[in-house]
Amino acid sequence: MKFTLSWLKEHLDTTASVDEIAETLTDLGLEVEGVENPAAKLATFTLAKVTHAEQHPDADRLRVCKVMTDEGEKQIVCGAPNAREGITVVLAKPGDYVPGIDVTLSVGNIRGVESHGMMASERELELSDEHNGIIELPSGEVGQKFTDWLAQNDPAKVDPVIEIAITPNRQDALGVHGIARDLAARGLGTLKPLKENHVDGAFSCPVKVSIDEDAATDGCEVFAGRLIRGVKNGPSPAWLQDRLRAIGLRPISKLVDVTNFFTFDRNRPLHVFDADKVSGALRVHRAKGGEEMVGLDEKTYTFSAGQVVISDDNGVESVGGIMGGLATGCTDETVNVFLEAAVWDRVQIAHTGRALKINSDARYRNERGIDPAYNMQGLEDATQMILDLCGGEASDVVVAGQVPDTSRAYKLNPARVISLVGMEIPEAEQRQTLTRLGFRMEGNLAHVPSWRPDVLGEADLVEEVARIASLTKLQGKPLPRLQPGVPKAILSPQQKREQQARRTAAALGYNECVTYSFIDRKSASLFGGGDDATMLANPISSEMSHMRPALLPGLLQAAARNQARGYMDLALFELGHAFNGGEPGEQHVQVSGLLVGRTGPKDVHGAARAVDVFDAKADAEAVLAAIGAPAKVQILRGAEGWWHPGRHGKICLGPKKVLGVFGELHPKVLDEMGVKGPAVAFTLYPAEVPLPRKSGSTRAALRLNDLQAVERDFAFVVDAGVEALTLVNAAAGADKALIDDVRVFDEFIGGSLGEGKKSLAITVRLQPTDKTLKEKDIEAVAAKIVEKVTKATGGTLRG
Amino acid sequence: MDDLRAKYIELIAKAGDEATLEDLRVKAVGKKGEISLQMRELGKMTPEERQVAGPALNALKDEINTALAAKKAALADAALDERLKAEWLDVTLPVRTQRRGTIHPISQVTEEVSAIFADMGFSVAEGPQIDTDWYNFDALNIPSHHPARAEMDTFYMHRAEGDDRPPHVLRTHTSPVQIRHMEKFGAPCRVIAPGRVYRADYDQTHTPMFHQVEGLAIDKDISMANLKWVLEEFFSAFFEIDGIKTRFRASHFPFTEPSAEVDIQCSWVDGQLKIGEGDGWLEVLGSGMVHPKVLQAAGVDPEEWQGFAFGMGIDRISMLKYGIPDLRAFFDSDLRWLRHYGFASLDVPTLHGGLSK
């Protein structure tokens, strides 16, 4: 919403400066987005007088002028046809910035003649598009500031323009009068009362109006109008054109400009039909669907069933409250005009406007809510203005429907206001604020003014009182602790777990990424997603069309981007939600780590190597350990298809309880995602890790054993498909009391063992608890181990 | 005897290696060594002679042994020195590389925010990112025709044909967590709710996903003045600058009343933003007293309870605190960016240890 200072002063009697007004508006909740002060860019220019002008010796169209300035007589070369002796001009001196040509002047030399400045045209000073000659002022003294001259003689040219942002609840501030009311309520001046016009009808209105029954509910409340005959349309007077132009509107004609003036002056959209182009009566009704109309913006609109429109005998002529039709629009030739003032249902306007994608000033106001009680008076005031500007004669007023009764009242509870805001605002001040805003106080009941449809309860009264009192003045008050003393921990076990997982992954050398929650369908479908349930209805691009089913596709895309920049060795991780459906709550936390390329750059020690599945496994185990997962887990096969079928493992507590998966990524998936391998990864599900059973902080007692432990190595030849963990578990089960640890230290495949066989070597650590082991004890355990392993794996002890 | 002593001490001193030394030992104090042979002679001596010669021979033997041991140690030391000299390495060579991981600024700042609010008694609530339009809008006093709905650039989820429910939305703010939390736990309460939010907007300063932290405090007599104090305490702690000033400007949000936009004090010097000084103001969040209709929607009696709520951009305050220029880069995972703006794994923000490094 834009307005000028002088326009505001039509409604507000104030001596406040522009800065004061701007600051107050922001504080009141009418946030100033900009103040444009045209005087600022004209500040350096002064008046001067041409004392002599003669033909340039070397150019037909140039004149060499002697100009009297506040710094004495100067020579200026000028190309304007009107540059002549005796005229008063606007002077720009060397060093001045001339906005219209975007040039800072210097002393020039034009075809051999020095020129000390320029005499400006209106266009060069951005005052208008006029460039047929330099400005000739009818008055003014040499040396006088041009801005001072304008302020006295043409104030609109130096009228500051203020632009404010309007929050959805402040429809009343969409008119200058409403803005003035707010400022007056704060005490920044006095609100000037509006003049109430009344024009008697000279004849009966020949255009009849009606509202169809289907449009009477939630469509159009009241539709009123009158004919004004014998008007003379044409360009508006300068003051009106200036005002409209200052706020960025194009003056069109008197009749149209009057409606725009009321839109911005009173937040009162109106419409004018050329009555000679209207055929028969005007009827407000709901569209059947499929009707078409060319709007004033010359675009064709097709209506859906239920949208509220205005038709005559020829069909739809106007989208009620949103935009008029071109066919019945006013032109310079219009003689008989039908002026319409109506109150529309806000919700209906919002839906229709959105559906037709029309963003007009009328829609903007009608959907936020205008003052319905002003409907009939607004019609009178606009009639008077048309008569004043265009002449003519007004008919009586025709009305369909009724001005809605908006009267309602809410209790002002001054103590509650103080309690909510936390500011001592005396009751008298609270009442005064509401009164100044147009509320009618009756005891503690505040009757809401008709222009505030947003005020719908006591809480709204609190807001009005608070914002006028000024929240800037609010002083902070300590919020007492819930309990005295040391604050308690606040993170849930899951939240704590996420922090630990994140910091462990970073400690393992992974860089944390935050990637978008939405990815493209193809990537999503590679990871089990991409179905319609997780699809966005209105994605901003096809690259972001589906909620991610897993974190890995986002990390792989990140890896591909980094590889494209020349970073080939990557360790990336993310902790966040993946989406297993499109319903609220169908999301779960994952931690995914991705290793790509080598463990590091080439180095003198030869330590760097390609990443492999055991890197991913080690990191997965480390993160799981950090979040309290049990050490004893099963490693199962058969995870999803984006893993290498032979090189992955599911970390499980039982076949259904999957804590995570590690492995190589399927080469096809890598290829589809554009990542150059090798690439290994892990995905963990922190919520699947069971919470510890006990909550105390006491540790189990530490039992140390003084007896010496003994280690024995065994090597078994087993089928190549036998898993090491099976063998280890079998060995460990041979004597649970004595065997402290079983470790695999060698794997040897093929060679002399033959096809399909491998050798696995283990170290078993025996820890006696009551007596030192003798050789025969050890032999007994060893035999048991061999027996158990043989039974479990079908292997044999290697000779 | 003195000759013997002088001879062997000199020979020992001259010995150049362990073999020579061993040879000398055998010759001097070995079973058939010169000193041992002399000691055998003691038996033939008179007791008087023996009393003199015995201790003298023993002393000589000890001295020779000591000299032998000392020389042996010296030789070993010299040999070790020699070996170590040869074992010189170029220690300016680089080490075996170790990856250095980082924590993303969003995670770091979320932890910082949580640490500060935890001290003021706020716990951390969470909610779904895909939510119903009731939780995201209606319950927050934003009915279907409300202009705020259109202004929020909402992402909608696809609806299967035949499913007539209004489409779910990607939450446009963290405010629906207010409703879910109060529904579940009622009043009084103090929570923050950090998380991802979504709006269909992508340009220089907007990304379709960003992060907010919601704050909610409900009790019998919580006021906007308490809100101001909480936010000022927060900003002072977060930016680690004492006495940061905030400015409350009246504004409008459908879910709070009165509503205020909050600016923090700042200055612009040579295009550089400085928080907590100067007379400029920078808008950082929206806030207000929870609207009675919102309390009602969440099943809390507005006659009995009142309180404040606020919503703040985590990405935004991260950018302000750490001088990160471009929001879009947060989600690009450029390794160079992650390394430059990331935090070490052990940089855990705490109130006692400091929030930033």
Boltz contact constraints between the chains, C-beta under 6 A:
constraints:
  - contact:
      token1: [A, 26]
      token2: [B, 249]
      max_distance: 6.0
  - contact:
      token1: [A, 28]
      token2: [B, 250]
      max_distance: 6.0
  - contact:
      token1: [A, 29]
      token2: [B, 250]
      max_distance: 6.0
  - contact:
      token1: [A, 29]
      token2: [B, 251]
      max_distance: 6.0
  - contact:
      token1: [A, 167]
      token2: [B, 252]
      max_distance: 6.0
  - contact:
      token1: [A, 168]
      token2: [B, 147]
      max_distance: 6.0
  - contact:
      token1: [A, 168]
      token2: [B, 148]
      max_distance: 6.0
  - contact:
      token1: [A, 169]
      token2: [B, 252]
      max_distance: 6.0
  - contact:
      token1: [A, 347]
      token2: [B, 145]
      max_distance: 6.0
  - contact:
      token1: [A, 350]
      token2: [B, 145]
      max_distance: 6.0
  - contact:
      token1: [A, 419]
      token2: [B, 221]
      max_distance: 6.0
  - contact:
      token1: [A, 420]
      token2: [B, 223]
      max_distance: 6.0
  - contact:
      token1: [A, 420]
      token2: [B, 289]
      max_distance: 6.0
  - contact:
      token1: [A, 421]
      token2: [B, 224]
      max_distance: 6.0
  - contact:
      token1: [A, 422]
      token2: [B, 223]
      max_distance: 6.0
  - contact:
      token1: [A, 422]
      token2: [B, 224]
      max_distance: 6.0
  - contact:
      token1: [A, 422]
      token2: [B, 225]
      max_distance: 6.0
  - contact:
      token1: [A, 459]
      token2: [B, 257]
      max_distance: 6.0
  - contact:
      token1: [A, 459]
      token2: [B, 292]
      max_distance: 6.0
  - contact:
      token1: [A, 462]
      token2: [B, 258]
      max_distance: 6.0
  - contact:
      token1: [A, 463]
      token2: [B, 257]
      max_distance: 6.0
  - contact:
      token1: [A, 463]
      token2: [B, 258]
      max_distance: 6.0
  - contact:
      token1: [A, 466]
      token2: [B, 258]
      max_distance: 6.0
  - contact:
      token1: [A, 467]
      token2: [B, 250]
      max_distance: 6.0
  - contact:
      token1: [A, 471]
      token2: [B, 248]
      max_distance: 6.0
  - contact:
      token1: [A, 471]
      token2: [B, 250]
      max_distance: 6.0
  - contact:
      token1: [A, 471]
      token2: [B, 260]
      max_distance: 6.0
  - contact:
      token1: [A, 472]
      token2: [B, 247]
      max_distance: 6.0
  - contact:
      token1: [A, 474]
      token2: [B, 225]
      max_distance: 6.0
  - contact:
      token1: [A, 474]
      token2: [B, 228]
      max_distance: 6.0
  - contact:
      token1: [A, 474]
      token2: [B, 248]
      max_distance: 6.0
  - contact:
      token1: [A, 476]
      token2: [B, 225]
      max_distance: 6.0
  - contact:
      token1: [A, 476]
      token2: [B, 228]
      max_distance: 6.0
  - contact:
      token1: [A, 476]
      token2: [B, 229]
      max_distance: 6.0
  - contact:
      token1: [A, 476]
      token2: [B, 232]
      max_distance: 6.0
  - contact:
      token1: [A, 477]
      token2: [B, 225]
      max_distance: 6.0
  - contact:
      token1: [A, 477]
      token2: [B, 226]
      max_distance: 6.0
  - contact:
      token1: [A, 477]
      token2: [B, 229]
      max_distance: 6.0
  - contact:
      token1: [A, 478]
      token2: [B, 229]
      max_distance: 6.0
  - contact:
      token1: [A, 479]
      token2: [B, 226]
      max_distance: 6.0
  - contact:
      token1: [A, 479]
      token2: [B, 229]
      max_distance: 6.0
  - contact:
      token1: [A, 479]
      token2: [B, 230]
      max_distance: 6.0
  - contact:
      token1: [A, 481]
      token2: [B, 121]
      max_distance: 6.0
  - contact:
      token1: [A, 482]
      token2: [B, 121]
      max_distance: 6.0
  - contact:
      token1: [A, 487]
      token2: [B, 119]
      max_distance: 6.0
  - contact:
      token1: [A, 490]
      token2: [B, 118]
      max_distance: 6.0
  - contact:
      token1: [A, 490]
      token2: [B, 123]
      max_distance: 6.0
  - contact:
      token1: [A, 495]
      token2: [B, 124]
      max_distance: 6.0
  - contact:
      token1: [A, 502]
      token2: [B, 107]
      max_distance: 6.0
  - contact:
      token1: [A, 503]
      token2: [B, 345]
      max_distance: 6.0
  - contact:
      token1: [A, 506]
      token2: [B, 101]
      max_distance: 6.0
  - contact:
      token1: [A, 506]
      token2: [B, 102]
      max_distance: 6.0
  - contact:
      token1: [A, 506]
      token2: [B, 103]
      max_distance: 6.0
  - contact:
      token1: [A, 506]
      token2: [B, 345]
      max_distance: 6.0
  - contact:
      token1: [A, 507]
      token2: [B, 345]
      max_distance: 6.0
  - contact:
      token1: [A, 509]
      token2: [B, 99]
      max_distance: 6.0
  - contact:
      token1: [A, 509]
      token2: [B, 101]
      max_distance: 6.0
  - contact:
      token1: [A, 510]
      token2: [B, 101]
      max_distance: 6.0
  - contact:
      token1: [A, 511]
      token2: [B, 101]
      max_distance: 6.0
  - contact:
      token1: [A, 511]
      token2: [B, 102]
      max_distance: 6.0
  - contact:
      token1: [A, 511]
      token2: [B, 338]
      max_distance: 6.0
  - contact:
      token1: [A, 512]
      token2: [B, 103]
      max_distance: 6.0
  - contact:
      token1: [A, 512]
      token2: [B, 104]
      max_distance: 6.0
  - contact:
      token1: [A, 513]
      token2: [B, 333]
      max_distance: 6.0
  - contact:
      token1: [A, 514]
      token2: [B, 104]
      max_distance: 6.0
  - contact:
      token1: [A, 514]
      token2: [B, 106]
      max_distance: 6.0
  - contact:
      token1: [A, 514]
      token2: [B, 331]
      max_distance: 6.0
  - contact:
      token1: [A, 516]
      token2: [B, 209]
      max_distance: 6.0
  - contact:
      token1: [A, 516]
      token2: [B, 331]
      max_distance: 6.0
  - contact:
      token1: [A, 517]
      token2: [B, 209]
      max_distance: 6.0
  - contact:
      token1: [A, 532]
      token2: [B, 158]
      max_distance: 6.0
  - contact:
      token1: [A, 535]
      token2: [B, 158]
      max_distance: 6.0
  - contact:
      token1: [A, 536]
      token2: [B, 155]
      max_distance: 6.0
  - contact:
      token1: [A, 537]
      token2: [B, 156]
      max_distance: 6.0
  - contact:
      token1: [A, 537]
      token2: [B, 158]
      max_distance: 6.0
  - contact:
      token1: [A, 537]
      token2: [B, 167]
      max_distance: 6.0
  - contact:
      token1: [A, 538]
      token2: [B, 156]
      max_distance: 6.0
  - contact:
      token1: [A, 540]
      token2: [B, 200]
      max_distance: 6.0
  - contact:
      token1: [A, 540]
      token2: [B, 202]
      max_distance: 6.0
  - contact:
      token1: [A, 540]
      token2: [B, 208]
      max_distance: 6.0
  - contact:
      token1: [A, 558]
      token2: [B, 333]
      max_distance: 6.0
  - contact:
      token1: [A, 562]
      token2: [B, 335]
      max_distance: 6.0
  - contact:
      token1: [A, 567]
      token2: [B, 335]
      max_distance: 6.0
  - contact:
      token1: [A, 571]
      token2: [B, 99]
      max_distance: 6.0
  - contact:
      token1: [A, 582]
      token2: [B, 157]
      max_distance: 6.0
  - contact:
      token1: [A, 584]
      token2: [B, 128]
      max_distance: 6.0
  - contact:
      token1: [A, 584]
      token2: [B, 130]
      max_distance: 6.0
  - contact:
      token1: [A, 584]
      token2: [B, 131]
      max_distance: 6.0
  - contact:
      token1: [A, 584]
      token2: [B, 132]
      max_distance: 6.0
  - contact:
      token1: [A, 585]
      token2: [B, 128]
      max_distance: 6.0
  - contact:
      token1: [A, 600]
      token2: [B, 97]
      max_distance: 6.0
  - contact:
      token1: [A, 603]
      token2: [B, 97]
      max_distance: 6.0
  - contact:
      token1: [A, 604]
      token2: [B, 93]
      max_distance: 6.0
  - contact:
      token1: [A, 605]
      token2: [B, 96]
      max_distance: 6.0
  - contact:
      token1: [A, 607]
      token2: [B, 96]
      max_distance: 6.0
